[in-house]
Structure formats: structure tokens, C-alpha cells
């Protein structure tokens, strides 16, 4: 049995009421920028994974706050066994 997609039409109609046509067109234009690098989502905390994540995030202030020496010393508790 075919699926009726009336809710999609209603969504687009509601969206069209909230946005001006220029804003709507701007949101629909293709994004030609190169995508951001993906952060490794592995749950295993190896030194390689951690170093890669901080390199991609490129935020030394956050690294100093979140990855202090105490946290680094506790990293072995979360390694893959």
C-alpha cells in the first residue's frame, strides 16, 4: 500500500510561512565547503585516539581544562582489555 506523505507537505508549508523566500533559498543552496574532519568516536581510550581527537578539536584551552594530569593518569582504567 502506498504511503501518504502529506505531513511533509504540511511541514514545508509551515516552513515557508516562517522564512522569507531569500532565507529559504539560502538554506537550500549547496554547501561547497569541505566538510569538517570527523572525530574518532571509538570508546577505547588509547593514546593515539586521544591525541587525534585533540588535534582535530584544536582547542588547547579546553584540553588544559579537561585533560589534566590526573585525568591522563586515570586513562588506563578505560583502555580496551
Number of C-alpha atoms within 10 A of each C-alpha: 3 4 5 7 8 8 9 10 10 11 10 10 11 11 12 13 9 10 12 11 11 9 11 13 11 11 11 9 8 8 9 6 6 6 7 7 8 9 13 11 8 9 10 14 15 15 13 8 16 16 11 14 15 15 12 13 13 11 10 12 9 12 12 10 8 12 16 11 10 9 10 12 10 10 16 14 9 11 12 9 6
